[in-house]
Amino acid sequence: MIQLIVFRAIQGMGGGGVLTLAMIIISDVVSLKERGKYQGITGVVVVLSNSCGPIIGGLLTERVSWRWCFVSCPSREMTSADDSTSTYP
């Protein structure tokens, strides 16, 4: 149980770091005039994923099977691979 708590804490710090880094990139790339709009969109995505994700995951595991929680994994992996091979100006 201690190991689960420790690794969940590490996961939480990583998630917080990713969100903070996304906000820093938005503030660096987007002009001051439109920064609020983009950070608002990012905030809405975070709120929706934090509120709807566990509900959908719980419904899938209770009603269908826990294996359905991993259906979107191949599409996420392909998206990540595509993002990592892209070159930006």
Backbone bond lengths (Angstrom), bond angles and torsions (degrees), N, CA, C in turn:
res aa  C-N    CA-C-N  psi(-1)  N-CA   C-N-CA  omega(-1)  CA-C   N-CA-C  phi
1 M - - - 1.445 - - 1.532 111.29 -
2 I 1.318 116.35 -36.09 1.467 119.98 178.60 1.526 110.35 -62.51
3 Q 1.335 115.91 -40.81 1.460 120.12 179.65 1.523 110.67 -62.30
4 L 1.323 118.10 -41.14 1.455 121.86 177.98 1.526 110.99 -61.49
5 I 1.301 117.32 -43.59 1.466 121.55 179.94 1.528 110.82 -64.72
6 V 1.325 116.78 -43.70 1.463 120.72 -178.84 1.524 111.10 -63.79
7 F 1.335 116.67 -46.34 1.463 118.85 -178.16 1.524 112.04 -71.68
8 R 1.326 117.97 -29.45 1.469 120.55 175.22 1.526 109.68 -68.23
9 A 1.316 117.69 -35.68 1.462 120.82 176.34 1.530 110.82 -66.03
10 I 1.320 116.45 -41.78 1.477 120.13 177.06 1.521 110.28 -63.01
11 Q 1.329 116.99 -40.94 1.462 120.86 178.22 1.527 110.91 -62.83
12 G 1.316 116.92 -41.29 1.463 120.51 178.95 1.521 112.47 -64.29
13 M 1.329 116.71 -40.15 1.466 119.53 177.46 1.528 110.71 -65.58
14 G 1.326 117.47 -38.45 1.462 120.38 177.74 1.514 111.97 -65.03
15 G 1.339 116.77 -42.33 1.457 120.71 177.94 1.513 112.33 -63.44
16 G 1.330 116.19 -41.00 1.464 119.92 176.39 1.514 112.02 -64.61
17 G 1.328 116.45 -36.41 1.462 120.74 177.71 1.514 112.20 -67.14
18 V 1.325 116.70 -38.35 1.468 120.51 179.11 1.526 110.07 -65.65
19 L 1.332 116.94 -44.61 1.462 120.14 179.12 1.523 111.10 -63.47
20 T 1.316 117.09 -42.98 1.458 120.69 178.65 1.529 111.14 -62.98
21 L 1.324 116.24 -42.27 1.460 119.81 178.89 1.528 111.33 -64.65
22 A 1.328 117.66 -37.96 1.467 120.53 177.11 1.527 110.64 -62.66
23 M 1.318 117.09 -42.15 1.468 120.22 178.26 1.531 111.51 -65.76
24 I 1.326 117.08 -37.65 1.461 120.38 177.99 1.521 110.64 -65.64
25 I 1.324 117.10 -42.06 1.472 120.29 178.82 1.515 110.36 -64.44
26 I 1.340 117.18 -42.21 1.468 119.90 178.18 1.522 110.17 -61.20
27 S 1.318 117.67 -43.80 1.464 119.29 -178.85 1.525 112.47 -68.94
28 D 1.321 116.87 -23.29 1.457 120.56 179.71 1.528 111.64 -84.21
29 V 1.330 117.07 -33.65 1.469 121.04 -172.87 1.526 112.33 -93.18
30 V 1.319 117.12 -38.78 1.462 121.46 -173.00 1.528 109.54 -90.84
31 S 1.321 115.54 145.23 1.468 119.79 179.98 1.527 110.24 -67.33
32 L 1.314 114.75 159.71 1.462 120.97 -177.12 1.523 111.74 -61.51
33 K 1.327 116.12 -31.23 1.459 121.07 -178.44 1.530 112.04 -66.80
34 E 1.325 118.16 -36.71 1.465 121.48 -176.47 1.531 113.24 -106.39
35 R 1.300 118.00 4.47 1.464 121.74 -176.01 1.525 112.19 -62.83
36 G 1.313 117.42 -40.60 1.464 120.70 -179.61 1.513 112.89 -61.73
37 K 1.335 115.74 -38.00 1.462 119.74 179.92 1.524 110.77 -64.10
38 Y 1.313 117.52 -45.88 1.458 120.80 -177.69 1.534 111.73 -70.61
39 Q 1.322 116.94 -37.90 1.457 118.84 177.20 1.527 110.83 -70.78
40 G 1.316 117.46 -30.02 1.457 120.90 174.08 1.512 112.20 -66.63
41 I 1.327 116.27 -41.65 1.465 120.54 176.96 1.526 110.22 -62.80
42 T 1.325 116.48 -42.16 1.467 120.41 177.21 1.519 110.90 -62.32
43 G 1.312 117.40 -40.99 1.459 121.42 177.99 1.515 112.70 -63.69
44 V 1.340 116.63 -40.38 1.468 120.51 177.87 1.523 110.81 -63.70
45 V 1.330 116.72 -41.81 1.463 120.12 178.16 1.524 111.17 -62.05
46 V 1.322 117.08 -41.62 1.469 120.75 179.18 1.524 110.42 -64.30
47 V 1.330 117.13 -44.80 1.463 120.47 -179.56 1.522 110.95 -63.33
48 L 1.329 117.00 -44.96 1.468 119.85 179.58 1.526 112.23 -64.64
49 S 1.317 116.80 -40.75 1.465 118.64 -179.27 1.521 111.54 -70.59
50 N 1.334 117.46 -36.32 1.465 119.81 178.52 1.523 112.61 -72.63
51 S 1.328 117.86 -27.96 1.460 119.51 -178.58 1.526 112.70 -94.20
52 C 1.312 117.93 -41.06 1.469 120.52 -176.39 1.527 113.04 -87.15
53 G 1.317 118.34 -29.40 1.464 121.13 -177.74 1.510 113.99 -59.06
54 P 1.337 119.19 -52.21 1.463 119.15 178.72 1.535 113.54 -64.43
55 I 1.326 116.46 -33.43 1.470 119.39 178.86 1.520 110.44 -66.92
56 I 1.323 116.58 -46.51 1.469 120.21 178.74 1.523 110.58 -64.64
57 G 1.318 117.33 -42.31 1.460 120.73 177.70 1.519 112.22 -62.10
58 G 1.330 116.57 -41.68 1.460 120.25 177.45 1.507 112.81 -65.36
59 L 1.334 116.43 -40.82 1.466 119.75 177.19 1.521 111.29 -63.83
60 L 1.329 116.52 -42.31 1.468 119.18 179.25 1.527 111.72 -62.76
61 T 1.318 116.60 -43.86 1.461 118.83 -177.61 1.524 112.10 -71.94
62 E 1.326 118.11 -33.45 1.464 120.25 -179.17 1.522 112.57 -80.47
63 R 1.316 117.85 -40.48 1.466 121.12 -172.62 1.527 113.23 -91.46
64 V 1.321 117.67 -39.50 1.466 120.66 -174.89 1.527 108.99 -105.66
65 S 1.303 116.72 -85.28 1.458 122.74 178.66 1.525 107.33 -168.45
66 W 1.318 117.08 153.17 1.458 119.94 -179.04 1.521 111.26 -66.02
67 R 1.336 117.67 -20.51 1.469 120.47 -179.75 1.532 112.21 -67.04
68 W 1.324 117.39 -23.36 1.456 120.68 179.98 1.529 112.35 -70.59
69 C 1.309 117.58 -14.21 1.471 119.82 177.36 1.525 111.40 -68.21
70 F 1.337 117.56 -18.30 1.458 121.69 -177.01 1.520 112.93 -104.42
71 V 1.331 118.13 14.19 1.458 121.52 -178.11 1.522 110.67 -64.83
72 S 1.327 117.89 -37.57 1.463 120.25 -175.65 1.524 113.02 -83.88
73 C 1.321 118.92 -0.41 1.467 120.79 -177.46 1.531 113.77 -60.08
74 P 1.345 120.27 -46.20 1.475 117.93 179.84 1.528 113.16 -61.51
75 S 1.330 117.39 -37.63 1.470 118.42 179.68 1.524 110.79 -68.30
76 R 1.339 117.73 -36.63 1.470 120.25 176.93 1.521 110.63 -66.95
77 E 1.316 117.09 -38.02 1.464 119.69 179.75 1.518 111.00 -66.85
78 M 1.330 117.20 -40.22 1.469 119.49 178.47 1.519 110.75 -66.57
79 T 1.331 117.49 -38.84 1.459 120.79 177.88 1.520 110.71 -64.25
80 S 1.322 116.79 -42.51 1.466 120.06 178.56 1.520 111.44 -64.55
81 A 1.328 116.60 -40.64 1.462 119.82 179.03 1.525 110.45 -65.75
82 D 1.329 117.17 -38.21 1.453 120.78 178.85 1.525 110.49 -66.87
83 D 1.325 117.03 -40.81 1.468 120.62 179.19 1.524 111.40 -65.42
84 S 1.324 116.83 -37.07 1.465 119.21 -176.31 1.517 112.52 -74.96
85 T 1.338 117.28 -21.49 1.468 119.49 179.81 1.528 112.23 -94.23
86 S 1.321 116.76 -7.96 1.451 119.77 179.57 1.512 110.45 -73.40
87 T 1.313 114.77 148.21 1.463 119.54 174.96 1.517 108.05 -111.47
88 Y 1.309 114.66 137.20 1.462 120.00 -179.08 1.529 108.50 -110.33
89 P 1.339 115.17 145.94 1.483 118.31 -178.64 1.496 113.11 -66.55
